[in-house]
Amino acid sequence: SIQTMKLVGASWGFIRRPFIWQAFRIGLTAAILAGGILAGAMYWLQYTAGMGEVYLNELVTPEVWIVTLGTIFVCGIVLTVWSAYVSVNRQLNLRTGDVYLK
C-alpha cells in the first residue's frame, strides 16, 4: 500500500550541502582578494602615487579599516552563500518535466 512505501533518495539538505560549502569557499576567496586589492590600492596611493605626501592614515583610521574589511568579508560570504541557497532551492523545487529542455 502507499502508506507503507518509504521514499528513497537524498534529503534536500544533503543535496544542498556541497553547493553551500563551495559558495562559502568562493565567498571567502573573493573577500580575501577584495580586501587585499583594497589594501594594496591604499598602499599604492599613499607611498607610490603620493610619494609619501598623502596622509591617508589620518583619513582612514584603524577603526575604519576594521569596519570596511569586516563588511567586505561578511557581505562577500553571506551574499554568495545566500545566492547559492536560493539557486539550489529553485532547482530542487522544479518538477521532473521542467528540468529538461523541451
ZADO-1210 file (C-alpha; in nm, 4 decimals, padded with zeros to 6 digits):
<atoms>
<atom x="00.0000" y="00.0000" z="00.0000" code="SER" pos="1"/>
<atom x="00.1015" y="00.3620" z="-00.0376" code="ILE" pos="2"/>
<atom x="00.1275" y="00.4202" z="00.3356" code="GLN" pos="3"/>
<atom x="00.3931" y="00.1516" z="00.3830" code="THR" pos="4"/>
<atom x="00.6129" y="00.2756" z="00.0988" code="MET" pos="5"/>
<atom x="00.9254" y="00.4639" z="00.2020" code="LYS" pos="6"/>
<atom x="01.0710" y="00.7395" z="-00.0049" code="LEU" pos="7"/>
<atom x="01.4137" y="00.6677" z="-00.1433" code="VAL" pos="8"/>
<atom x="01.6617" y="00.9425" z="-00.2161" code="GLY" pos="9"/>
<atom x="01.8694" y="01.2134" z="-00.0626" code="ALA" pos="10"/>
<atom x="01.7285" y="01.4835" z="00.1574" code="SER" pos="11"/>
<atom x="01.7371" y="01.8410" z="00.0345" code="TRP" pos="12"/>
<atom x="01.9941" y="01.9269" z="00.2984" code="GLY" pos="13"/>
<atom x="02.2226" y="01.6502" z="00.1747" code="PHE" pos="14"/>
<atom x="02.1917" y="01.7787" z="-00.1832" code="ILE" pos="15"/>
<atom x="02.2298" y="02.1421" z="-00.0808" code="ARG" pos="16"/>
<atom x="02.5357" y="02.0979" z="00.1482" code="ARG" pos="17"/>
<atom x="02.8168" y="02.0713" z="-00.1141" code="PRO" pos="18"/>
<atom x="02.6841" y="02.3727" z="-00.3041" code="PHE" pos="19"/>
<atom x="02.6697" y="02.5806" z="00.0131" code="ILE" pos="20"/>
<atom x="03.0258" y="02.4820" z="00.1112" code="TRP" pos="21"/>
<atom x="03.1526" y="02.5638" z="-00.2362" code="GLN" pos="22"/>
<atom x="02.9779" y="02.9013" z="-00.2218" code="ALA" pos="23"/>
<atom x="03.1348" y="02.9640" z="00.1210" code="PHE" pos="24"/>
<atom x="03.4832" y="02.8934" z="-00.0159" code="ARG" pos="25"/>
<atom x="03.4212" y="03.1141" z="-00.3196" code="ILE" pos="26"/>
<atom x="03.2882" y="03.3972" z="-00.0995" code="GLY" pos="27"/>
<atom x="03.5847" y="03.3677" z="00.1361" code="LEU" pos="28"/>
<atom x="03.8304" y="03.3750" z="-00.1546" code="THR" pos="29"/>
<atom x="03.6544" y="03.6750" z="-00.3077" code="ALA" pos="30"/>
<atom x="03.6555" y="03.8580" z="00.0263" code="ALA" pos="31"/>
<atom x="04.0284" y="03.7945" z="00.0741" code="ILE" pos="32"/>
<atom x="04.1030" y="03.9135" z="-00.2787" code="LEU" pos="33"/>
<atom x="03.8850" y="04.2240" z="-00.2396" code="ALA" pos="34"/>
<atom x="04.0459" y="04.3115" z="00.0946" code="GLY" pos="35"/>
<atom x="04.3933" y="04.2575" z="-00.0489" code="GLY" pos="36"/>
<atom x="04.3220" y="04.4702" z="-00.3536" code="ILE" pos="37"/>
<atom x="04.1806" y="04.7461" z="-00.1338" code="LEU" pos="38"/>
<atom x="04.4819" y="04.7373" z="00.0988" code="ALA" pos="39"/>
<atom x="04.7194" y="04.7327" z="-00.1996" code="GLY" pos="40"/>
<atom x="04.5427" y="05.0287" z="-00.3592" code="ALA" pos="41"/>
<atom x="04.5620" y="05.2289" z="-00.0360" code="MET" pos="42"/>
<atom x="04.9322" y="05.1477" z="-00.0018" code="TYR" pos="43"/>
<atom x="04.9936" y="05.2454" z="-00.3639" code="TRP" pos="44"/>
<atom x="04.8034" y="05.5724" z="-00.3234" code="LEU" pos="45"/>
<atom x="04.9972" y="05.6692" z="-00.0136" code="GLN" pos="46"/>
<atom x="05.3512" y="05.5602" z="-00.0932" code="TYR" pos="47"/>
<atom x="05.3832" y="05.5313" z="-00.4713" code="THR" pos="48"/>
<atom x="05.1381" y="05.7761" z="-00.6263" code="ALA" pos="49"/>
<atom x="05.1526" y="06.0286" z="-00.3428" code="GLY" pos="50"/>
<atom x="05.5304" y="05.9953" z="-00.2799" code="MET" pos="51"/>
<atom x="05.4597" y="05.9759" z="00.0931" code="GLY" pos="52"/>
<atom x="05.2959" y="06.3184" z="00.0956" code="GLU" pos="53"/>
<atom x="04.9398" y="06.1869" z="00.1021" code="VAL" pos="54"/>
<atom x="04.8470" y="06.1092" z="00.4600" code="TYR" pos="55"/>
<atom x="04.5702" y="05.8562" z="00.4185" code="LEU" pos="56"/>
<atom x="04.6374" y="05.7205" z="00.7665" code="ASN" pos="57"/>
<atom x="04.4874" y="06.0386" z="00.9081" code="GLU" pos="58"/>
<atom x="04.1752" y="05.9980" z="00.6963" code="LEU" pos="59"/>
<atom x="04.1382" y="05.6226" z="00.7221" code="VAL" pos="60"/>
<atom x="04.1733" y="05.5220" z="01.0860" code="THR" pos="61"/>
<atom x="04.2213" y="05.1639" z="01.2067" code="PRO" pos="62"/>
<atom x="03.8557" y="05.1571" z="01.3114" code="GLU" pos="63"/>
<atom x="03.7505" y="05.2443" z="00.9558" code="VAL" pos="64"/>
<atom x="03.9786" y="04.9692" z="00.8209" code="TRP" pos="65"/>
<atom x="03.8310" y="04.7114" z="01.0592" code="ILE" pos="66"/>
<atom x="03.4728" y="04.8051" z="00.9739" code="VAL" pos="67"/>
<atom x="03.5417" y="04.8175" z="00.5998" code="THR" pos="68"/>
<atom x="03.7293" y="04.4873" z="00.5810" code="LEU" pos="69"/>
<atom x="03.4800" y="04.3225" z="00.8155" code="GLY" pos="70"/>
<atom x="03.1930" y="04.4361" z="00.5957" code="THR" pos="71"/>
<atom x="03.3714" y="04.3078" z="00.2857" code="ILE" pos="72"/>
<atom x="03.4220" y="03.9662" z="00.4479" code="PHE" pos="73"/>
<atom x="03.0698" y="03.9347" z="00.5860" code="VAL" pos="74"/>
<atom x="02.8958" y="04.0581" z="00.2710" code="CYS" pos="75"/>
<atom x="03.1172" y="03.8524" z="00.0418" code="GLY" pos="76"/>
<atom x="03.0465" y="03.5306" z="00.2270" code="ILE" pos="77"/>
<atom x="02.6815" y="03.5914" z="00.3170" code="VAL" pos="78"/>
<atom x="02.5750" y="03.7088" z="-00.0290" code="LEU" pos="79"/>
<atom x="02.7493" y="03.4192" z="-00.2026" code="THR" pos="80"/>
<atom x="02.6062" y="03.1554" z="00.0324" code="VAL" pos="81"/>
<atom x="02.2575" y="03.3076" z="00.0160" code="TRP" pos="82"/>
<atom x="02.2681" y="03.3177" z="-00.3649" code="SER" pos="83"/>
<atom x="02.3731" y="02.9514" z="-00.3791" code="ALA" pos="84"/>
<atom x="02.0965" y="02.8575" z="-00.1332" code="TYR" pos="85"/>
<atom x="01.8306" y="03.0354" z="-00.3400" code="VAL" pos="86"/>
<atom x="01.9596" y="02.8850" z="-00.6638" code="SER" pos="87"/>
<atom x="01.9741" y="02.5284" z="-00.5315" code="VAL" pos="88"/>
<atom x="01.6269" y="02.5583" z="-00.3768" code="ASN" pos="89"/>
<atom x="01.4895" y="02.6841" z="-00.7076" code="ARG" pos="90"/>
<atom x="01.6310" y="02.3768" z="-00.8811" code="GLN" pos="91"/>
<atom x="01.5044" y="02.1411" z="-00.6111" code="LEU" pos="92"/>
<atom x="01.1526" y="02.2799" z="-00.6434" code="ASN" pos="93"/>
<atom x="01.1324" y="02.2066" z="-01.0173" code="LEU" pos="94"/>
<atom x="00.9168" y="01.9218" z="-01.1365" code="ARG" pos="95"/>
<atom x="01.0942" y="01.6475" z="-01.3282" code="THR" pos="96"/>
<atom x="00.9414" y="01.7576" z="-01.6588" code="GLY" pos="97"/>
<atom x="01.0665" y="02.1140" z="-01.6115" code="ASP" pos="98"/>
<atom x="01.4287" y="02.0119" z="-01.5604" code="VAL" pos="99"/>
<atom x="01.4868" y="01.9037" z="-01.9193" code="TYR" pos="100"/>
<atom x="01.4801" y="02.1300" z="-02.2227" code="LEU" pos="101"/>
<atom x="01.1791" y="02.0865" z="-02.4452" code="LYS" pos="102"/>
</atoms>
